[in-house]
């Protein structure tokens, strides 16, 4: 007799259906799990045995075999506990087989039968909805998973409640969707004194989803500008919120619902390649994927190892990253805004002759030389952040607040949403390319002449040329102007001139 239950295995943000087959046969009593189980899966038999004993359910004196199909796909994680227990109970006749086969289950069992939250309930709920099955998951995950299909997600607190639900003795109510209450953003641009050019650059970046490089001495406000960027970004659209939550769910960070707040990640400069791009034994998503649809802030940019920085090249261009390991080959989305901050040199005071070290300006060229030219070329906006004047610090006048800037950003984003409505996968100016960019970002003749002169003088690369056009398109959108004029191009090219180590701007 073979009983079946279903669960999922994760490949990137996708959840592949796994059939859990349980067979009992006469012979020497034993409990075997086959089908390429990982260490946590192999240990499931002891947790299942203890949980059933806690419910006073004795295992039959037979040979029990659990097969996880497809058998050639590696299985990892503790979420296989619950489906193994359900398949075993169905094989023993405790649960009706048809009810168990019509569900997808995942959850870790404690030794007393309680269900412990596990990562990946949101992708599992999506697979359950696509296959027409209901989902049984731990109680802590029910509110988040219910956003996919609120009528078919059940979240028992323990194995006993799951058994009573499947036997019909005490059916569970469907889980109700929960919404994460986004914390109020207290960091306001009004807190920043002076730095008008820096605030203007952050507004342009937010409006067009552009990457920003901030260069300035210590204490000039680079980190303050970056930390206030999420406060002017529009909330996530429903499809973006779902995709972002799917990634968070794989790392156990999804919480009790789907958040509309854009993620803000700031890895330390000692982060490894795997921490940034993703990896590990199970090829988990890294910081670039956790920042999907949000902001990735990398302070002390040149201090990151060159190998780590070079892993950013592909994600910045394609919006996706492939994590290849011996036992896994997965692809994660990572369409993020990169905000990088750096001091001009090791001591940080290259721009101040009175405080610079005796190695200036060689120290600045050497320090910024840690960032490769091709990577620097991928920044749309390069902004010099000078020291804040004491007159600005002592001023009692408040600058413009985040709410006013966010309103302009929202209008510019609405213009772009209308412009690219017929182009799936493109929602902002930073994503436009090819004929689409030529159609919507061609300047007037005066603007074209200015851009050509700038390209001839500073050796602008093809990538840099197109990035200037994208930034100019965003500046025009902030003004509500359908056409791009010379002053739009002039402002856009001014953001290509700060890299101190470069005699030729890429």
C-alpha positions in Angstrom: 0.0 0.0 0.0 1.4 3.4 -1.1 0.0 6.7 0.3 1.0 10.1 -1.2 1.4 13.6 0.1 2.8 16.6 -1.6 5.3 19.3 -0.7 7.8 21.5 -2.6 11.5 21.9 -3.3 12.9 25.4 -4.0 14.8 26.4 -7.1 15.4 30.1 -7.0 12.1 31.8 -6.2 10.2 28.9 -7.8 8.7 26.0 -5.8 8.8 22.6 -7.6 6.2 20.0 -6.7 7.6 17.0 -4.8 5.6 13.9 -4.3 6.1 12.2 -0.9 5.3 8.5 -1.2 5.0 6.2 1.8 5.0 2.4 1.6 4.7 -0.1 4.4 5.7 -3.7 3.9 6.2 -6.8 6.0 9.7 -7.3 7.2 12.1 -6.1 9.8 10.8 -2.9 11.3 12.6 0.2 9.9 12.2 3.7 8.7 14.0 4.8 5.6 13.9 8.0 3.5 15.2 7.9 0.0 15.2 10.4 -2.9 18.4 12.4 -2.4 17.5 13.7 1.1 19.7 16.3 2.7 20.9 16.0 6.3 17.8 17.8 7.7 15.5 15.6 5.6 17.2 12.4 6.8 16.7 13.5 10.4 13.0 14.0 9.8 12.3 10.4 10.7 13.4 10.9 14.3 11.3 14.1 14.6 8.2 12.4 13.0 8.6 9.3 15.2 8.8 11.5 18.4 5.9 13.7 17.3 3.7 10.6 16.7 4.7 9.1 20.0 3.7 12.4 21.7 0.2 11.9 20.2 0.2 8.3 21.4 0.3 7.0 17.8 2.5 3.9 17.5 4.3 3.1 14.3 3.4 -0.2 12.7 5.9 -3.0 13.1 6.7 -3.0 9.4 9.3 -1.7 7.1 8.5 1.9 6.3 9.9 3.5 3.1 9.5 7.2 2.3 10.4 8.2 -1.3 10.7 11.8 -2.3 9.9 12.1 -6.0 11.5 13.1 -8.4 14.3 11.1 -6.9 17.1 12.8 -8.9 16.4 16.3 -7.4 18.2 17.2 -4.2 15.9 17.8 -1.2 17.0 20.1 1.6 15.3 21.7 4.6 13.3 20.8 7.6 9.9 21.6 5.9 9.6 18.0 4.8 8.6 16.9 8.3 4.9 17.6 8.0 4.3 16.0 4.6 6.3 12.9 5.6 4.1 12.6 8.7 0.9 13.0 6.7 1.9 10.5 4.1 2.8 8.0 6.9 -0.5 8.6 8.7 -2.4 8.0 5.4 -0.5 4.8 4.8 -1.5 3.7 8.4 -5.1 4.5 7.7 -5.3 7.3 10.2 -5.9 9.9 7.5 -8.1 9.7 4.3 -5.7 9.3 1.4 -7.7 11.6 -1.0 -7.7 14.5 1.5 -3.9 14.2 1.9 -3.3 14.0 -1.8 -5.2 17.2 -2.4 -3.0 19.2 -0.2 0.6 20.6 -0.2 2.1 20.6 3.2 5.3 22.0 4.7 6.4 22.6 8.2 9.0 21.5 10.8 7.9 19.2 13.6 9.1 19.7 17.2 9.3 16.6 19.3 6.0 17.3 21.0 4.2 17.7 17.7 4.1 21.5 17.4 4.6 23.0 14.0 7.6 25.4 13.6 7.7 28.1 11.0 9.9 27.4 7.9 11.1 29.5 5.0 9.4 29.4 1.6 5.7 29.3 2.5 4.9 32.1 0.0 6.4 30.2 -3.1 4.7 27.0 -1.8 1.3 28.8 -1.6 1.8 30.0 -5.2 2.5 26.4 -6.4 -0.6 25.2 -4.4 -2.8 27.7 -6.1 -1.4 26.8 -9.6 -2.0 23.1 -9.0 -5.5 23.5 -7.5 -4.5 22.2 -4.0 -4.9 23.6 -0.6 -1.9 24.4 1.6 -1.2 23.3 5.1 1.6 25.3 6.8 2.6 26.3 10.4 0.4 28.8 12.1 3.0 31.6 12.0 3.2 31.4 8.2 -0.6 31.4 7.5 -1.2 35.1 7.3 1.5 35.6 4.7 0.7 32.6 2.6 -3.0 33.5 2.6 -2.3 36.5 0.2 -2.0 34.0 -2.6 -5.2 32.1 -2.0 -7.0 33.0 1.2 -9.7 30.2 0.7 -7.2 27.3 0.5 -4.5 28.0 3.2 -4.9 26.3 6.5 -2.4 27.0 9.4 -2.6 24.5 12.3 -0.6 25.1 15.4 0.5 21.5 15.7 0.2 18.0 14.1 -2.8 17.1 16.2 -4.8 20.1 14.7 -3.7 19.1 11.2 -5.0 15.5 11.8 -8.3 16.7 13.1 -8.7 19.0 10.1 -8.0 16.3 7.5 -10.3 13.8 9.2 -13.1 16.3 9.4 -13.3 16.1 13.2 -12.5 19.8 13.7 -12.0 21.6 10.3 -9.8 24.7 10.5 -10.9 28.1 9.3 -9.0 29.3 6.3 -6.1 31.6 7.2 -6.8 35.3 6.8 -4.3 37.5 4.9 -2.1 39.7 7.1 -0.4 42.9 6.1 2.9 44.0 7.6 2.4 47.4 9.2 5.2 49.3 7.6 7.1 51.3 10.1 6.8 55.0 9.6 9.9 56.4 8.0 11.3 58.9 10.4 14.3 59.9 8.3 13.4 63.0 6.4 15.4 65.1 3.9 14.5 68.1 6.0 17.1 66.9 8.4 19.9 67.5 5.9 21.5 70.9 6.0 22.8 72.2 2.7 23.8 69.6 0.1 21.3 70.8 -2.4 23.0 69.1 -5.4 23.1 65.8 -3.5 19.4 66.0 -2.7 18.7 66.9 -6.3 20.6 63.9 -7.5 18.7 61.6 -5.1 15.4 63.0 -6.4 16.5 62.2 -10.0 17.6 58.8 -9.0 14.3 58.0 -7.3 12.3 59.3 -10.2 14.1 57.2 -12.8 15.5 54.3 -10.9 19.1 55.4 -11.5 22.3 54.2 -9.8 24.2 56.8 -7.8 27.8 57.2 -6.8 28.4 59.7 -3.9 32.0 61.0 -3.4 32.9 63.2 -0.5 34.9 63.5 2.7 33.9 61.9 6.0 30.9 63.6 7.7 29.7 65.3 4.5 26.3 63.6 4.6 26.6 60.7 2.1 25.1 58.1 4.4 22.3 60.5 5.5 21.3 61.1 1.8 21.2 57.3 1.1 19.3 56.5 4.3 16.5 59.0 3.3 16.1 57.7 -0.2 13.4 55.1 0.7 11.3 57.9 2.1 10.8 59.4 -1.4 10.4 56.2 -3.4 6.8 55.2 -4.3 5.4 52.1 -2.5 5.7 48.8 -4.2 3.1 47.9 -6.8 1.2 44.7 -6.0 3.2 42.5 -8.4 6.5 44.0 -7.1 5.4 43.4 -3.5 4.7 39.8 -4.3 8.0 39.2 -6.1 9.9 40.9 -3.3 8.1 38.9 -0.6 8.8 35.6 -2.5 12.5 36.3 -2.2 12.2 37.3 1.5 10.2 34.2 2.2 13.1 31.9 1.0 15.3 33.4 3.8 12.6 33.4 6.5 12.2 37.2 6.5 8.7 37.5 5.0 6.9 38.0 8.3 3.1 37.8 8.5 2.2 39.4 5.3 3.2 41.3 2.2 4.9 44.6 2.7 4.5 47.5 0.3 7.7 49.2 1.6 10.7 49.0 -0.7 13.6 47.1 0.8 16.8 48.9 1.9 19.9 46.8 2.3 23.3 48.0 3.4 25.9 45.2 3.6 29.1 45.8 5.4 32.3 46.2 3.3 33.6 42.9 4.7 30.8 41.0 3.0 31.8 38.0 0.9 30.9 37.2 -2.7 28.3 34.7 -1.5 26.8 37.1 0.9 26.4 39.8 -1.8 25.4 37.7 -4.8 24.0 34.6 -3.2 25.2 31.1 -2.7 26.0 28.7 0.1 25.3 25.0 0.0 21.7 25.6 -1.1 22.3 28.7 -3.3 20.3 31.1 -1.2 19.6 34.6 -2.4 22.2 37.3 -1.5 22.0 41.0 -0.7 21.5 42.0 -4.3 18.4 39.8 -4.6 17.1 40.9 -1.1 17.3 44.5 -2.4 15.1 43.6 -5.5 12.8 46.5 -6.3 14.5 48.5 -3.6 17.8 50.1 -2.6 21.2 48.5 -2.2 23.5 50.9 -0.3 27.2 50.1 -0.2 29.1 52.5 2.0 32.9 52.7 1.8 32.6 51.3 -1.7 36.3 51.0 -2.5 36.9 49.0 0.7 34.9 46.1 -0.7 37.1 43.4 -2.2 37.5 43.8 -6.0 36.1 40.3 -6.5 32.9 41.3 -4.6 32.6 44.6 -6.6 33.0 42.8 -9.9 30.0 40.5 -9.2 27.8 43.6 -9.5 28.4 44.1 -13.2 26.0 41.6 -14.5 23.1 42.3 -12.0 23.4 46.1 -12.8 22.9 45.4 -16.5 20.4 42.5 -16.6 18.5 42.8 -13.3 19.1 39.2 -12.5 21.9 37.0 -11.2 22.6 33.3 -11.7 24.0 31.4 -8.7 25.8 28.3 -9.8 26.9 25.6 -7.4 27.7 21.9 -7.7 24.2 20.9 -6.5 22.3 24.0 -7.6 22.0 26.3 -10.5 19.3 29.0 -9.8 18.5 32.4 -11.1 17.2 35.2 -8.8 15.8 38.6 -9.9 17.8 41.6 -8.6 16.5 44.9 -10.1 17.7 47.3 -7.5 19.0 50.8 -7.2 22.6 50.9 -6.3 23.8 53.8 -4.1 27.5 53.7 -3.5 29.4 56.1 -1.2 33.1 56.6 -1.0 35.8 58.9 0.5 38.0 60.5 -2.2 41.1 58.9 -0.7 42.3 56.7 2.2 42.5 59.6 4.7 39.3 61.1 3.3 40.6 64.7 2.9 41.9 64.9 -0.6 39.7 67.8 -1.4 41.0 69.9 1.5 44.6 71.0 1.0 45.0 71.9 4.6 44.1 68.4 5.9 45.2 66.1 3.1 48.0 63.7 3.7 51.5 64.0 2.2 50.7 61.5 -0.5 48.0 63.6 -2.2 46.9 63.4 -5.0 48.5 60.0 -5.6 46.6 58.5 -2.7 43.3 59.5 -4.3 44.1 57.9 -7.6 45.3 54.7 -5.9 42.3 54.5 -3.6 39.7 55.0 -6.3 41.6 52.7 -8.6 40.1 49.9 -6.5 36.9 50.5 -8.4 37.2 49.3 -12.0 36.3 51.6 -14.9 33.6 49.3 -16.3 31.9 49.2 -12.9 32.1 53.0 -12.5 30.7 53.4 -16.0 27.4 51.7 -14.8 26.6 54.6 -12.4 24.0 57.0 -14.0 24.7 59.8 -11.5 28.1 60.7 -10.0 27.8 63.4 -7.3 30.5 65.2 -5.4 29.3 65.8 -1.8 31.4 68.7 -0.4 31.8 69.4 3.4 28.8 71.1 4.9 29.4 74.8 5.5 29.0 75.9 9.1 26.6 78.6 7.9 24.3 75.8 6.7 24.6 73.8 10.0 23.7 76.8 12.1 20.8 77.8 9.9 17.4 77.6 11.5 15.6 77.3 8.2 14.3 73.8 7.3 15.0 72.5 3.9 12.5 70.7 1.6 10.9 67.7 3.3 10.7 64.1 1.9 6.9 64.4 1.4 7.3 67.2 -1.1 10.1 65.4 -3.0 8.1 62.2 -3.0 5.1 63.9 -4.6 7.3 65.0 -7.5 8.9 61.6 -7.8 5.4 59.9 -7.9 4.3 62.2 -10.7 7.4 61.4 -12.7 6.9 57.6 -12.1 3.3 57.9 -13.2 4.5 59.5 -16.5 6.9 56.6 -17.0 4.3 54.0 -16.2 2.0 55.4 -18.9 4.9 55.8 -21.4 6.0 52.1 -21.0 2.6 50.6 -20.4 2.9 48.6 -23.7 6.4 47.3 -22.9 6.3 44.5 -20.3 9.2 44.4 -17.9 10.0 48.1 -18.3 8.7 50.5 -15.7 11.3 53.3 -15.5 13.6 55.3 -17.7 16.7 53.4 -16.4 15.3 50.2 -18.1 14.8 51.8 -21.5 17.2 50.8 -24.3 17.5 50.5 -28.0 14.8 51.9 -30.2 12.6 52.6 -27.1 15.3 54.9 -25.8 15.7 56.6 -29.1 12.0 57.2 -29.4 11.5 58.7 -26.0 14.9 60.3 -25.1 16.0 62.1 -28.2 17.0 65.6 -27.4 16.5 68.7 -29.5 19.2 69.9 -31.8 20.9 72.1 -29.3 20.9 69.3 -26.7 22.3 66.9 -29.3 25.1 69.3 -30.2 26.0 69.8 -26.5 26.1 66.0 -25.9 28.3 65.5 -29.0 30.7 68.2 -27.8 30.8 66.6 -24.3 31.4 63.1 -25.8 34.3 64.4 -28.0 36.0 66.2 -25.2 35.7 63.6 -22.4 35.6 60.4 -24.4 32.1 59.3 -23.3 31.5 55.6 -23.9 28.4 54.2 -25.6 27.1 53.1 -22.3 27.7 56.5 -20.8 26.1 58.2 -23.8 22.9 56.2 -23.3 22.9 56.8 -19.5 23.1 60.5 -20.0 20.0 60.3 -22.3 18.1 58.3 -19.6 19.0 60.8 -16.9 17.9 63.7 -19.1 14.6 61.9 -19.8 14.0 61.7 -16.1 14.9 65.3 -15.5 12.4 66.3 -18.2 9.8 64.0 -16.5 10.3 65.8 -13.2 9.5 69.1 -15.0 6.5 67.5 -16.8 8.1 68.3 -20.1 7.5 65.8 -23.0 10.6 66.9 -24.9 14.3 66.9 -23.9 16.0 70.3 -24.2 19.6 71.5 -23.9 19.3 72.4 -20.2 18.2 68.8 -19.5 21.2 67.4 -21.3 23.5 70.0 -19.5 22.3 68.9 -16.1 22.6 65.2 -17.0 26.2 65.4 -18.3 27.2 67.4 -15.1 26.7 64.1 -13.2 29.5 62.4 -15.2 32.4 64.6 -14.1 33.5 63.7 -10.6 35.6 60.6 -10.7 38.9 62.0 -9.6 41.2 59.3 -10.8 39.9 59.5 -14.4 41.4 61.9 -16.9 38.8 60.6 -19.4 35.3 60.2 -18.2 33.8 56.9 -19.3 
